[in-house]
Amino acid sequence: MHDVDQHVFTLGEFFRNWGVTLDDHHIGRYIAGNGHSLTVTVKHGGVNGTKHTITIADAVNYVIQGATDPDNGDLITITYV
C-alpha cells in the first residue's frame, strides 16, 4: 500500500476551482453592502452532527473538514440577503 498525499482544501480554493471568487465581502457577483449581507456558517459532523453551527470569520482560508462518509463532513451554508 502506498501513502497518498492528501491535499487540504480551503473554502477559497474550492470556489476558485469552480471559477467563483470569494472573500469576506462577496461571493461571485453577490456583494455585501448597500443593504445586503453575506454570512458563511459551518456545522461540523454533517446533517447528523451534534456540534453547533458557527459563523466563519475568514471564509477564504477556512480549511474544509472532510470525512470518508460525506454525511459526517462539514455542512457549509452561505447566505446572501
Phi, psi and omega in degrees: 000136180259143173285132180250127176291129178253128179277137175267123183261140171267163178297323177299318178296318180304310181290323179300322178296337177266002179078023181244127178278151182212132168210190185293345185240357179199158168226117185057232182271000182269112187248131176286150182119171182050044178090357180253147176229154179234125180230135177240123179236159178221142173237115180287144177093013176066199185295334180261008183295150181258354181278156181287154174283133179237151175275134179269119182285322182239080186298324183300317185262007178294126180275119181292128180266108182266182178204156177293336176251109184306333179292350181247003178279193178290143170249103185257131180238130176246123183242128176235117179228000000 
